Amino acid sequence: MYFTDRGLEELEERRGDESVTLSWLADRMRAFVDNNPEFEDAVERLATFLARDDSDDED
């Protein structure tokens, strides 16, 4: 496990049973960047990675 996995594990433990929309996720990511502008590039890269995940189309 990477050190950075702690946040992912907390997310899964606290909210793992919830269903969310991509709109909700995008709003939360925007709020994060508004509060932490130094992470804008990383958040944008993650959003682009998620948007372009074409593994579903390979079936």
KAZI-V168329 format. One record per residue. N is the residue number from 1. RES is the residue in three letters. SS is DSSP state (H for helix, E for strand, L for the rest). PSI is psi in radians with two decimals (999 if undefined). Layout:
# KAZI-V168329
((N:RES:SS:PSI) (N:RES:SS:PSI))
This chain:
# KAZI-V168329
((1:MET:L:2.41) (2:TYR:L:2.72) (3:PHE:L:-0.65) (4:THR:L:-0.21) (5:ASP:H:-0.25) (6:ARG:H:-0.75) (7:GLY:H:-0.67) (8:LEU:H:-0.69) (9:GLU:H:-0.72) (10:GLU:H:-0.75) (11:LEU:H:-0.81) (12:GLU:H:-0.71) (13:GLU:H:-0.77) (14:ARG:H:-0.62) (15:ARG:H:0.22) (16:GLY:L:-0.43) (17:ASP:L:-0.08) (18:GLU:L:2.68) (19:SER:L:2.39) (20:VAL:L:2.77) (21:THR:L:2.83) (22:LEU:H:-0.50) (23:SER:H:-0.73) (24:TRP:H:-0.79) (25:LEU:H:-0.78) (26:ALA:H:-0.72) (27:ASP:H:-0.72) (28:ARG:H:-0.67) (29:MET:H:-0.68) (30:ARG:H:-0.77) (31:ALA:H:-0.69) (32:PHE:H:-0.80) (33:VAL:H:-0.65) (34:ASP:H:-0.68) (35:ASN:H:-0.33) (36:ASN:L:1.18) (37:PRO:H:-0.36) (38:GLU:H:-0.25) (39:PHE:H:0.19) (40:GLU:H:-0.79) (41:ASP:H:-0.78) (42:ALA:H:-0.73) (43:VAL:H:-0.72) (44:GLU:H:-0.70) (45:ARG:H:-0.71) (46:LEU:H:-0.78) (47:ALA:H:-0.75) (48:THR:H:-0.73) (49:PHE:H:-0.80) (50:LEU:H:-0.68) (51:ALA:H:-0.56) (52:ARG:L:0.25) (53:ASP:L:1.70) (54:ASP:L:0.23) (55:SER:H:-0.44) (56:ASP:H:-0.49) (57:ASP:H:-0.13) (58:GLU:H:0.01) (59:ASP:L:999))
